[in-house]
Structures are given as C-alpha cells and as structure tokens.
Amino acid sequence: MSHLLPLSRVARLVNQPRHVLQAMIRNGSLATFDGMIELDELLRAFPDVKWDDDPELRRVNEIKDQAFARRVRDRALPDKEVLVARLNELGDEYAAAKALLLHYGAVMRWLDEKIEEIEESASAETHHALHTIRAFLLRNLAEIPAEAAQARAAIAAERKLKIMSAHVTIQPSGHEFFVEGNDTLLDAALRNGVSLNYGCSNGNCGECKARVVSGEVKKVHAHDYVLKDSEKEAGVILLCAYAPVNDVVIEANVAGARDIPVQQLTARVKSVEVFNSRIAALHILAPRSQRLRFLGGQYIRLACGGASGSYAIASCPCEDRHIEVQVPRRPGDAFADLVFTALKANDSVEVEGPYGVCVLDEDSPRPVIFLAFGAGFAPIKSLVQHAMSLELAESMDLHWLADASGHYQDNLCRAWTDALDNFTYVPHPPTDDLDALLAQIVTDYPDLHRFDVYASGTAAQLDVARTHFLGAGLPEARWFAEAQAA
C-alpha cells in the first residue's frame, strides 16, 4: 500500500519551500498522485536528505521566523486530549502494520513448507530452482537494504510531525497550514495569515462556524454559542473551540478585502520605535477579546487625545494581536507629533479599520515585484510578510526607492534575503531623476508579463511608475497600487 504525503508536509520534511516543490512538479522532476507525493517518489527525488533532527535546520527556521517578525514559538505539546487521540491513532496504525507483517510472516512460512514438500519428489532441475528461490527469499528477508532504512527514517520523521502538528486544508480556497501546540484551528489559520471569518474568537458569536469535510477534530475550549442539531449532524464546528486530531479538510470562507467589516477597538501602546527624525513605528496591542481583522496592505485610522490620522499597517495579519503602523512626521499631523513626543507604553489608542483594497492576489502563483517609495515601505512590508506566511509567490523582489527618511529598516530587508532563497532586496538611494531610475529597474525584467507588481507611494510617484511598468509589458490587471499621503 502506498504511503502518500501532502505537499506541505513534504516541504517540512525536506526543508524546502513549497514553491520549490511546485516548480519540480511543473518541470516533471517530482511526480504527484492526486496532489499527494508517494514515499518512494520522495526518496527518489531527495536521496541525500538527513531525516534526523538537524540543529542547523532548526537555526535556519528560527532565522526565518525572526525575519517574518513572528515570535519563535516553543515546541509546545498539543492539548492533552488531542495528544492522546493522536497517539491512539498512531497506535492503531502500528497495530495494523504489525498485523500485516505477521500475516506476511505466516505466508512466508507456508511458502517455505510447500517448497520443502515439492523438493522431496522434484527432479534435480526443479530442486535447484526451488533452492535458488528459497535462498533468494532468505537472503532478502534477512537484509535491510539502504533504501528501506531511508524509508523507515523518513516515515519516523513524518510520524513525529503528525504527533506535534496536523495539516489543514481549507475548501474551496485551497489554503493549507499546520496546527501546532495548543492552537485551535482559528488560532493556527490566523497565525499563518489565512483570513478566516471570526468575531469574538472565544466561542460567543458563532462567526467562525465551519464544516469538517474529512478528518477528526476535538473540542478543546468550551463555547456558549449553541449549534443547531442539523449543523452538528452536518459536521459544523466553531473554529475557535476545536483542534484537529489528524489531517483535516475544512469547508470555510476566506475573507477578501471587501469582506472584512470596519471594526472599532481600543488598543494599548506596546512601544514607540523611532527610526530617525522623520519616521517612527507605533506598536500597539489589540485586546484579547477583539483582535483586529485585516489583510496585508490595508490601513487603519488612529486617534488619541483629540488627534487622529490614517496610517498603513506595517505588520502581518499572522502576528496575533500585535499591530504595527509606521508614522511619518509631517507638518500639521498632530497624531504624528504625539507619537514622536508623548505616547508611551500602556497608553490607549482608538483604532478604526481596516480600509483599502490593495491586498495580495492569493490565487496568483506568479513571481512578485514589490515597489516601495519612501515611507510607502510600511504597507509593502505588510504585504511581503503576508506573502511569506502564505508561501504564495514563486519569487519576490523588493525595490525600495528611498526618500530623505532613508532605508530605515534596511537590516530587516537584508535578513529576509539571508533567510529566503527566493527573496531579493534592492535598495535605491534618493534620486532627483525618478524616470531614469524606474526605466533602469524595468530593464531588469524583460518578461514583465509574467509578474505581479505591488507598489506604494504618493499618487504622483505611482503614476510615473505605472507608466513605466505597463509600457514595458506588465498587464494592467497585474498592477496593484494604492496612494499614500504626500
């Protein structure tokens, strides 16, 4: 019987991003069966992978987590009941495999006895043939070939992953992610940048209802919302209250920019990070009972002490309650003055949003060019991190065209480059000849028709950039941009 693995789990086992495996599938160097990869095919395509726990791989993964601005989570065990259920399932699989081996052993003993019976009255030629068959069987059953040992190690590594995490597929969108530690299905989806519908996130509102198509889930949190009997019979659950026992397929809606309602909440200031005299980052924390739903590339309105302003979100939707906005210091912006001079940890800030529709096209597998003008880096940063969390793009190139505020998060961009083999960062110094610079950039992409381009800057900057990119062959439908305040 074939041992089939989902693509996302194979990516983890061989420590390769999904886009690399997808490219191998497209060029025929990695075969799939109904979207799954057979163990034999995995071993053929990756003969040199070390299946034991590699400290160097752990270190690289930690760098990636830090580069994404996501916390490095401890390898926490799942909820105890979920863990017991997973171990029981593993025990059932072990028992089935052992029973099959016992059956095979009985078949081999029967075969050996039959060979002995036939040998007693066989001709010399038949006797020699039977002796050759018996010797072959004994020799091959006694030896464990290298590929069998490799398969055993790969299966053991995969089984460890299945105990610590479960693979989730969302239909009809096709999103995939893993649930680890004590996360619920909703927690894990949000942590991986998948924008599922939800409201209170604590079992009161029912907004996170979804249907289990296949696999087993277990209730890990009590909820006050009452499901109808017909919903229960259909496999409907609350994503905020359940965790997967094994790999599951869930039917649920993934929100787009126009599906997320405008929310109002009071957040608490975590810190103010002043990059230089022209720009600062305001880090705020949403309340536990009212996390802000948003997508990479959107913006929010902030108010405090009678001052207010609209600013792009610079953080990833995968960062739980943490929200970062980058605030340029401009004449007449009273809220920006507060950020630079008065706001401090634990102060309250009113939040309204999200707004904006310049978000990722999650159905697109195309390579991506990100174009950030000055402080327009903020929404681009959010988009980059969101794309990373979803593992969407074949490749990502970031061009940051600096203004007087400089490349104020240059080290972060270089960390992305170091951690990811499909990410390129190109910083451009301030220039008085924007036309010449953009003309130079587009000449590096003779096949612009293959790309998606996301740009953020002032309306004037975006108009110039759009003219250059579309003139060089970028389809108009693949240009995504939203103007920031001048």
BELMO-V301549 format. One record per pair of residues at least 12 apart in sequence whose C-alpha atoms are under 6 Angstrom apart, sorted by the first residue. I is the first residue (numbers start at 0). J is the second residue. If there is no record, write none. Layout:
# BELMO-V301549
i:I j:J
i:I j:J
This chain:
# BELMO-V301549
i:2 j:37
i:2 j:38
i:3 j:35
i:3 j:36
i:3 j:37
i:4 j:35
i:4 j:36
i:5 j:35
i:18 j:393
i:50 j:152
i:50 j:153
i:63 j:418
i:66 j:414
i:66 j:415
i:67 j:384
i:75 j:180
i:76 j:180
i:77 j:180
i:77 j:181
i:78 j:181
i:81 j:244
i:85 j:244
i:164 j:178
i:164 j:179
i:165 j:177
i:165 j:178
i:165 j:245
i:165 j:246
i:166 j:246
i:167 j:246
i:167 j:247
i:167 j:248
i:168 j:248
i:169 j:248
i:169 j:249
i:169 j:250
i:170 j:250
i:183 j:239
i:183 j:241
i:183 j:242
i:184 j:238
i:184 j:242
i:185 j:238
i:185 j:239
i:189 j:317
i:190 j:317
i:191 j:317
i:191 j:388
i:192 j:316
i:192 j:317
i:192 j:388
i:194 j:253
i:194 j:254
i:195 j:253
i:195 j:254
i:199 j:288
i:199 j:289
i:200 j:239
i:202 j:222
i:202 j:223
i:202 j:224
i:203 j:223
i:203 j:224
i:205 j:224
i:207 j:237
i:207 j:238
i:208 j:236
i:208 j:237
i:209 j:235
i:209 j:236
i:209 j:250
i:209 j:251
i:210 j:234
i:210 j:235
i:210 j:249
i:210 j:250
i:211 j:234
i:211 j:249
i:212 j:248
i:212 j:249
i:213 j:247
i:213 j:248
i:214 j:246
i:214 j:247
i:215 j:244
i:215 j:245
i:216 j:242
i:216 j:243
i:216 j:244
i:217 j:241
i:217 j:242
i:218 j:240
i:218 j:241
i:219 j:240
i:219 j:241
i:220 j:240
i:256 j:356
i:261 j:352
i:261 j:353
i:262 j:351
i:262 j:352
i:263 j:350
i:263 j:351
i:264 j:350
i:265 j:348
i:265 j:349
i:265 j:350
i:266 j:284
i:266 j:285
i:266 j:347
i:266 j:348
i:267 j:283
i:267 j:284
i:267 j:345
i:267 j:346
i:267 j:347
i:268 j:283
i:268 j:344
i:268 j:345
i:268 j:346
i:269 j:282
i:269 j:283
i:269 j:344
i:270 j:282
i:270 j:344
i:277 j:327
i:277 j:328
i:277 j:404
i:278 j:326
i:278 j:327
i:278 j:328
i:279 j:325
i:279 j:326
i:280 j:324
i:280 j:325
i:281 j:323
i:281 j:324
i:282 j:322
i:282 j:323
i:283 j:322
i:284 j:320
i:284 j:321
i:285 j:320
i:290 j:320
i:293 j:353
i:294 j:316
i:295 j:358
i:295 j:381
i:295 j:382
i:295 j:385
i:296 j:357
i:296 j:358
i:296 j:378
i:296 j:381
i:296 j:382
i:297 j:354
i:297 j:355
i:298 j:310
i:298 j:311
i:298 j:312
i:298 j:353
i:298 j:354
i:299 j:351
i:299 j:352
i:299 j:353
i:300 j:350
i:300 j:351
i:301 j:349
i:301 j:350
i:302 j:348
i:302 j:349
i:303 j:348
i:306 j:333
i:306 j:334
i:307 j:334
i:311 j:324
i:311 j:378
i:312 j:324
i:312 j:378
i:313 j:377
i:313 j:378
i:313 j:380
i:313 j:381
i:314 j:381
i:315 j:381
i:315 j:384
i:315 j:385
i:364 j:392
i:365 j:392
i:365 j:450
i:366 j:392
i:366 j:393
i:366 j:394
i:366 j:450
i:367 j:395
i:367 j:450
i:367 j:451
i:367 j:452
i:368 j:395
i:368 j:396
i:368 j:452
i:369 j:397
i:369 j:452
i:369 j:453
i:369 j:454
i:370 j:398
i:370 j:454
i:371 j:399
i:371 j:454
i:371 j:455
i:372 j:400
i:372 j:456
i:373 j:401
i:373 j:402
i:375 j:455
i:375 j:456
i:394 j:421
i:395 j:422
i:396 j:422
i:396 j:423
i:396 j:424
i:397 j:424
i:398 j:425
i:398 j:426
i:399 j:426
i:399 j:427
i:400 j:427
i:401 j:428
i:401 j:429
i:402 j:429
i:447 j:472
i:447 j:473
i:448 j:472
i:448 j:473
i:451 j:477
i:452 j:478
i:453 j:479
i:453 j:480
i:454 j:480
i:455 j:480
i:455 j:481
i:456 j:482
i:456 j:483
i:457 j:482
i:457 j:483
i:457 j:485
i:458 j:482
